[in-house]
């Protein structure tokens, strides 16, 4: 498999995660309906963990909310472990 489609997918999902954090922060400040945490974590889980963490840090959003913060940082750890296991398994 060529890396092009995978990189394109990762670029899109990370941009979506970053934008979701920006949108949720903006809605929080305006007192509007929020993006569910499961949706933000879901974007991270499907490959947007870098964008989600970048959005969290850039917008200073949900940086102290537990267990959200721990779960968000745990996702890329699990992803990297799975990638390493897949890479070195065969």
Backbone as a printed PyTorch tensor [residue, N CA C, xyz], in Angstrom:
tensor([[[  0.8480,  -1.1780,   0.0000],
         [  0.0000,   0.0000,   0.0000],
         [  0.8940,   1.2420,   0.0000]],

        [[  0.5750,   2.1790,  -0.8480],
         [  1.3430,   3.4150,  -0.9010],
         [  0.9370,   4.3190,   0.2630]],

        [[  1.8740,   5.0980,   0.7400],
         [  1.5650,   5.9360,   1.9070],
         [  0.6790,   7.1440,   1.5880]],

        [[  0.5030,   7.4830,   0.3220],
         [ -0.2730,   8.6650,  -0.0540],
         [ -1.6730,   8.7180,   0.5210]],

        [[ -2.4970,   7.6840,   0.3050],
         [ -3.8580,   7.7340,   0.8550],
         [ -3.8950,   7.7590,   2.3880]],

        [[ -2.9730,   7.0510,   2.9990],
         [ -2.9260,   7.0380,   4.4640],
         [ -2.5630,   8.4250,   4.9900]],

        [[ -1.5790,   9.0560,   4.3740],
         [ -1.1810,  10.4080,   4.8030],
         [ -2.2900,  11.4170,   4.5590]],

        [[ -2.9950,  11.2850,   3.4440],
         [ -4.1170,  12.1820,   3.1560],
         [ -5.2090,  12.0190,   4.2100]],

        [[ -5.5240,  10.7620,   4.5450],
         [ -6.5300,  10.4910,   5.5760],
         [ -6.1090,  11.1180,   6.8980]],

        [[ -4.8580,  10.8970,   7.3000],
         [ -4.3770,  11.4350,   8.5700],
         [ -4.4070,  12.9620,   8.5810]],

        [[ -4.0710,  13.5780,   7.4570],
         [ -4.1220,  15.0380,   7.3770],
         [ -5.5520,  15.5370,   7.5750]],

        [[ -6.5040,  14.8910,   6.9240],
         [ -7.9020,  15.3230,   7.0280],
         [ -8.4390,  15.1150,   8.4430]],

        [[ -8.2070,  13.9390,   9.0240],
         [ -8.7680,  13.6550,  10.3460],
         [ -8.0990,  14.5080,  11.4290]],

        [[ -6.8240,  14.8120,  11.2790],
         [ -6.1600,  15.6830,  12.2520],
         [ -6.6320,  17.1230,  12.1300]],

        [[ -6.8640,  17.5820,  10.9120],
         [ -7.4190,  18.9220,  10.7160],
         [ -8.8260,  18.9900,  11.3000]],

        [[ -9.6160,  17.9460,  11.0820],
         [-10.9720,  17.9080,  11.6340],
         [-10.9380,  17.9430,  13.1600]],

        [[-10.0380,  17.2020,  13.7700],
         [ -9.9320,  17.1870,  15.2320],
         [ -9.5140,  18.5540,  15.7580]],

        [[ -8.5420,  19.1740,  15.1140],
         [ -8.0830,  20.5060,  15.5210],
         [ -9.2390,  21.5080,  15.4360]],

        [[ -9.9640,  21.4620,  14.3300],
         [-11.0910,  22.3760,  14.1380],
         [-12.2170,  22.0980,  15.1290]],

        [[-12.4210,  20.8450,  15.4850],
         [-13.4540,  20.4990,  16.4690],
         [-13.1340,  21.1110,  17.8310]],

        [[-11.8710,  21.1010,  18.2100],
         [-11.4760,  21.7250,  19.4740],
         [-11.6620,  23.2350,  19.4090]],

        [[-11.3340,  23.8310,  18.2740],
         [-11.5260,  25.2740,  18.1060],
         [-13.0050,  25.6290,  18.2030]],

        [[-13.8320,  24.8560,  17.5310],
         [-15.2700,  25.1000,  17.5400],
         [-15.8510,  24.9210,  18.9370]],

        [[-15.4390,  23.8740,  19.6340],
         [-15.9610,  23.6320,  20.9760],
         [-15.5370,  24.7330,  21.9330]],

        [[-14.3310,  25.2080,  21.8020],
         [-13.8580,  26.3030,  22.6600],
         [-14.6710,  27.5680,  22.3950]],

        [[-14.9110,  27.8380,  21.1230],
         [-15.6830,  29.0260,  20.7430],
         [-17.1170,  28.9110,  21.2910]],

        [[-17.7080,  27.7240,  21.1650],
         [-19.0670,  27.5160,  21.6760],
         [-19.1070,  27.6140,  23.2030]],

        [[-18.0790,  27.1170,  23.8640],
         [-18.0280,  27.2010,  25.3300],
         [-17.9980,  28.6560,  25.7750]],

        [[-17.2010,  29.4590,  25.1060],
         [-17.0880,  30.8750,  25.4650],
         [-18.3940,  31.6260,  25.2170]],

        [[-19.1470,  31.1740,  24.2060],
         [-20.3980,  31.8400,  23.8550],
         [-21.5960,  31.2730,  24.6130]],

        [[-21.3700,  30.2410,  25.4330],
         [-22.4560,  29.6410,  26.1810],
         [-23.4080,  28.8330,  25.3090]],

        [[-22.9110,  28.3420,  24.1860],
         [-23.7400,  27.5640,  23.2670],
         [-23.6010,  26.0720,  23.5120]],

        [[-24.3980,  25.3080,  22.7710],
         [-24.3480,  23.8540,  22.8710],
         [-22.9670,  23.3510,  22.4650]],

        [[-22.4390,  22.3990,  23.2240],
         [-21.0650,  21.9400,  23.0770],
         [-20.9590,  20.6590,  22.2760]],

        [[-19.7530,  20.3920,  21.8060],
         [-19.4350,  19.1220,  21.1540],
         [-19.2590,  18.0780,  22.2520]],

        [[-19.9390,  16.9380,  22.1440],
         [-19.7670,  15.9020,  23.1760],
         [-18.3090,  15.4410,  23.2610]],

        [[-17.8680,  15.1760,  24.4800],
         [-16.4940,  14.7170,  24.6870],
         [-16.2120,  13.4350,  23.9250]],

        [[-17.2030,  12.5500,  23.8280],
         [-16.9960,  11.2900,  23.1020],
         [-16.6880,  11.5580,  21.6270]],

        [[-17.2420,  12.6300,  21.0600],
         [-16.9480,  12.9730,  19.6650],
         [-15.5080,  13.4850,  19.5230]],

        [[-15.0730,  14.3150,  20.4720],
         [-13.7010,  14.8210,  20.4360],
         [-12.7090,  13.6670,  20.6070]],

        [[-12.9920,  12.7830,  21.5520],
         [-12.1190,  11.6340,  21.7640],
         [-12.1870,  10.6710,  20.5790]],

        [[-13.3510,  10.5520,  19.9730],
         [-13.5130,   9.6880,  18.8060],
         [-12.6570,  10.1400,  17.6410]],

        [[-12.5790,  11.4430,  17.4190],
         [-11.7140,  11.9620,  16.3570],
         [-10.2560,  11.6200,  16.6350]],

        [[ -9.8570,  11.7180,  17.8860],
         [ -8.4920,  11.3490,  18.2580],
         [ -8.2690,   9.8620,  18.0230]],

        [[ -9.2450,   9.0630,  18.3880],
         [ -9.1230,   7.6140,  18.2900],
         [ -9.0070,   7.1200,  16.8490]],

        [[ -9.6780,   7.7750,  15.9140],
         [ -9.6370,   7.3200,  14.5210],
         [ -8.4440,   7.8820,  13.7500]],

        [[ -7.4990,   8.4550,  14.4730],
         [ -6.2670,   8.9050,  13.8370],
         [ -5.9570,  10.3800,  13.9930]],

        [[ -6.8300,  11.1190,  14.6470],
         [ -6.6210,  12.5530,  14.7950],
         [ -6.0430,  12.9680,  16.1280]],

        [[ -5.2770,  12.0860,  16.7540],
         [ -4.7600,  12.3980,  18.0900],
         [ -3.8020,  13.5950,  18.0830]],

        [[ -2.9780,  13.7150,  17.0700],
         [ -2.0480,  14.8590,  17.0230],
         [ -2.8160,  16.1720,  16.8780]],

        [[ -3.8150,  16.1910,  16.0150],
         [ -4.6330,  17.3910,  15.8370],
         [ -5.4370,  17.7230,  17.0800]],

        [[ -5.9360,  16.6880,  17.7540],
         [ -6.7080,  16.9040,  18.9750],
         [ -5.8320,  17.4880,  20.0780]],

        [[ -4.6620,  16.9270,  20.2560],
         [ -3.7590,  17.4360,  21.2980],
         [ -3.2800,  18.8390,  20.9380]],

        [[ -2.9880,  19.0670,  19.6730],
         [ -2.5860,  20.4180,  19.2510],
         [ -3.7140,  21.4060,  19.5240]],

        [[ -4.9520,  21.0210,  19.1940],
         [ -6.0910,  21.9010,  19.4550],
         [ -6.2880,  22.1500,  20.9330]],

        [[ -6.1180,  21.1190,  21.7300],
         [ -6.2480,  21.2720,  23.1750],
         [ -5.2330,  22.2880,  23.6960]],

        [[ -3.9960,  22.1850,  23.2300],
         [ -2.9450,  23.0690,  23.7150],
         [ -3.0620,  24.4860,  23.1560]],

        [[ -3.3000,  24.6030,  21.8500],
         [ -3.3970,  25.9270,  21.2160],
         [ -4.5460,  26.7360,  21.8000]],

        [[ -5.7070,  26.0830,  21.9650],
         [ -6.8820,  26.7990,  22.4400],
         [ -7.0480,  26.7280,  23.9540]],

        [[ -6.1110,  26.0450,  24.6310],
         [ -6.1660,  25.8960,  26.0890],
         [ -7.5590,  25.4240,  26.4980]],

        [[ -7.9540,  24.3190,  25.8670],
         [ -9.3120,  23.8200,  26.0260],
         [ -9.3030,  22.4090,  26.6020]],

        [[-10.0030,  22.2390,  27.6960],
         [-10.1070,  20.9500,  28.3860],
         [ -8.7440,  20.4540,  28.8590]],

        [[ -7.8990,  21.3610,  29.2720],
         [ -6.5600,  20.9770,  29.7270],
         [ -6.5570,  20.4820,  31.1710]],

        [[ -7.6110,  20.7900,  31.9350],
         [ -7.6660,  20.3590,  33.3330],
         [ -8.8230,  19.4010,  33.5980]],

        [[ -9.6270,  19.1500,  32.6090],
         [-10.8180,  18.3010,  32.7860],
         [-10.4300,  16.8320,  32.7830]],

        [[-10.6760,  16.1820,  33.9110],
         [-10.4160,  14.7460,  34.0410],
         [-11.7340,  13.9860,  34.0050]],

        [[-11.8030,  12.8190,  33.4720],
         [-10.7280,  12.0000,  32.9220],
         [-10.4140,  12.2980,  31.4600]],

        [[-11.0750,  13.3250,  30.8880],
         [-10.8830,  13.6410,  29.4720],
         [ -9.4120,  13.8220,  29.1180]],

        [[ -8.7220,  14.6190,  29.9010],
         [ -7.3180,  14.9210,  29.6190],
         [ -6.4690,  13.6530,  29.5720]],

        [[ -6.6500,  12.7860,  30.5540],
         [ -5.8790,  11.5410,  30.5930],
         [ -6.2260,  10.6400,  29.4220]],

        [[ -7.5080,  10.5190,  29.1090],
         [ -7.9260,   9.6850,  27.9840],
         [ -7.3580,  10.2110,  26.6640]],

        [[ -7.3740,  11.5330,  26.5030],
         [ -6.8490,  12.1090,  25.2690],
         [ -5.3650,  11.7930,  25.0940]],

        [[ -4.6060,  11.8690,  26.1610],
         [ -3.1670,  11.5870,  26.0740],
         [ -2.8810,  10.0880,  26.0070]],

        [[ -3.7980,   9.2870,  26.4900],
         [ -3.6250,   7.8400,  26.4370],
         [ -3.8260,   7.2920,  25.0140]],

        [[ -4.6810,   7.9370,  24.2450],
         [ -4.9810,   7.4650,  22.8890],
         [ -3.7250,   7.3730,  22.0180]],

        [[ -2.8890,   8.4100,  21.9020],
         [ -1.7020,   8.2530,  21.0470],
         [ -0.6960,   7.2420,  21.6000]],

        [[ -0.6580,   7.0700,  22.9100],
         [  0.2300,   6.0540,  23.4900],
         [ -0.2040,   4.6720,  23.0070]],

        [[ -1.5050,   4.4290,  23.0610],
         [ -2.0370,   3.1430,  22.5910],
         [ -1.8310,   2.9960,  21.0880]],

        [[ -2.0470,   4.0720,  20.3390],
         [ -1.8580,   4.0230,  18.8890],
         [ -0.4060,   3.7130,  18.5340]],

        [[  0.5240,   4.3450,  19.2090],
         [  1.9410,   4.1000,  18.9340],
         [  2.3440,   2.6790,  19.3250]],

        [[  1.8050,   2.1900,  20.4380],
         [  2.0960,   0.8040,  20.8490],
         [  1.5460,  -0.1790,  19.8260]],

        [[  0.3450,   0.0710,  19.3260],
         [ -0.2540,  -0.8020,  18.3170],
         [  0.5400,  -0.7490,  17.0180]],

        [[  0.9780,   0.4370,  16.6280],
         [  1.7860,   0.5830,  15.4200],
         [  3.1150,  -0.1430,  15.5690]],

        [[  3.7500,  -0.0220,  16.7060],
         [  5.0220,  -0.7160,  16.9430],
         [  4.8150,  -2.2210,  16.9470]],

        [[  3.7570,  -2.6930,  17.5580],
         [  3.4890,  -4.1290,  17.5830],
         [  3.2370,  -4.6570,  16.1760]],

        [[  2.4730,  -3.9030,  15.3960],
         [  2.2050,  -4.3110,  14.0090],
         [  3.4920,  -4.2990,  13.1820]],

        [[  4.2820,  -3.2580,  13.3660],
         [  5.5080,  -3.0850,  12.5660],
         [  6.5370,  -4.1970,  12.8530]],

        [[  6.6560,  -4.5480,  14.1240],
         [  7.6850,  -5.5120,  14.5100],
         [  7.1650,  -6.9440,  14.6280]],

        [[  5.8950,  -7.1440,  14.3920],
         [  5.3130,  -8.4930,  14.4830],
         [  5.6870,  -9.3560,  13.2920]],

        [[  5.9070,  -8.7600,  12.1730],
         [  6.1580,  -9.6020,  11.0060],
         [  7.3650,  -9.1900,  10.3170]]])
